[in-house]
Amino acid sequence: MKTLFIYYSNSGNGELVKEYYEKLGYDTRRVEPKNGLPKGMFLQMMVGGMLAGMNHKSKLKDFNYDISEYDEIIIGSPIWNGRLACPINTILNNINLDNKKLTFILYSGGGSAPKAVKKINKKYNAKVIEIQQPKKYPDNLNKLAQ
């Protein structure tokens, strides 16, 4: 079975998850928006949270949407305003996840994202793993072994 980890990382938490999966031999693809968030953390939270609340889809830099060679897809997203990050919304809008084993890894400040989990469960038959800030709490990466 071939596995791909698709992720977005604004603050570095997703990068730690990526490193974990690379050690397991999984392929990884980073999602990069054409336009980043403002520099300050407060403005990032305000702008990102507002856009996520509107289910905004970011324009992305070059991204390979072809996932046909993979049996399992793992999607990593920070949580903004209780929702998936806008660059991940773009990915979900543009790839066909039918017949794929699917897992979502949600990394957030609080470690819990009930709105995002509810949205994922409504649309996908997927496993969801929530972890709190792996940069601050690296032991939380142990949850990925589930």
Residue pairs with C-beta under 8 A, 6 or more apart in sequence:
1 71
1 72
1 101
2 27
2 69
2 70
2 71
2 72
3 21
3 24
3 26
3 27
3 70
3 71
3 72
3 73
3 74
4 26
4 27
4 28
4 29
4 67
4 70
4 72
4 73
4 74
5 17
5 18
5 21
5 26
5 27
5 28
5 29
5 74
5 75
5 76
6 28
6 29
6 31
6 67
6 73
6 74
6 75
6 76
6 91
7 14
7 17
7 18
7 28
7 29
7 30
7 31
7 75
7 76
7 77
7 105
8 14
8 30
8 31
8 32
8 33
8 76
8 77
8 78
8 85
8 87
8 88
9 15
9 17
9 18
9 30
9 76
9 78
10 37
10 44
10 48
10 78
10 85
11 78
11 135
12 135
13 78
13 107
13 133
13 134
13 135
14 30
14 76
14 77
14 78
14 107
16 134
16 135
16 138
16 141
17 76
17 105
17 107
17 131
17 134
17 141
17 144
18 28
18 30
18 76
20 141
20 144
21 28
21 74
21 144
22 28
26 74
27 70
29 63
29 64
31 60
31 63
31 87
31 88
31 90
31 91
32 60
32 61
32 63
32 87
33 58
33 59
33 60
33 61
33 86
33 87
34 58
34 59
34 60
34 61
35 58
35 59
37 43
37 44
37 47
37 48
38 44
38 47
45 80
48 80
48 81
48 85
48 86
49 80
49 81
50 81
51 58
51 80
51 86
52 80
52 81
52 82
52 83
52 84
52 85
52 86
52 89
53 81
53 83
55 83
55 89
56 86
56 89
57 86
57 89
57 90
57 93
58 86
58 87
58 89
58 90
59 90
60 87
60 90
60 91
63 91
65 91
65 94
65 95
67 73
67 95
67 96
67 97
67 100
70 100
71 100
71 101
72 100
72 101
72 102
72 103
73 95
73 97
73 100
73 101
73 102
73 103
74 102
74 103
74 104
74 105
75 88
75 91
75 92
75 102
75 103
75 104
75 105
76 104
76 105
76 106
76 107
77 84
77 85
77 88
77 104
77 105
77 106
77 107
77 116
78 85
78 106
78 107
78 108
79 85
79 106
79 107
79 108
79 109
79 110
79 113
79 116
80 86
82 113
82 114
82 115
82 116
83 113
83 115
83 116
83 119
84 92
84 106
84 116
84 119
84 120
97 124
102 124
102 125
102 126
102 127
103 126
103 127
103 128
103 129
104 120
104 124
104 126
104 127
104 128
104 129
105 129
105 131
105 144
106 113
106 116
106 117
106 128
106 129
106 130
106 131
107 130
107 131
107 132
107 133
107 134
108 130
108 131
108 132
108 133
109 132
109 133
110 132
111 130
111 131
111 132
111 133
111 140
112 130
113 130
117 128
117 130
120 126
120 128
121 128
127 146
129 143
129 144
129 146
130 143
131 140
131 141
131 143
131 144
132 140
133 140
134 140
134 141
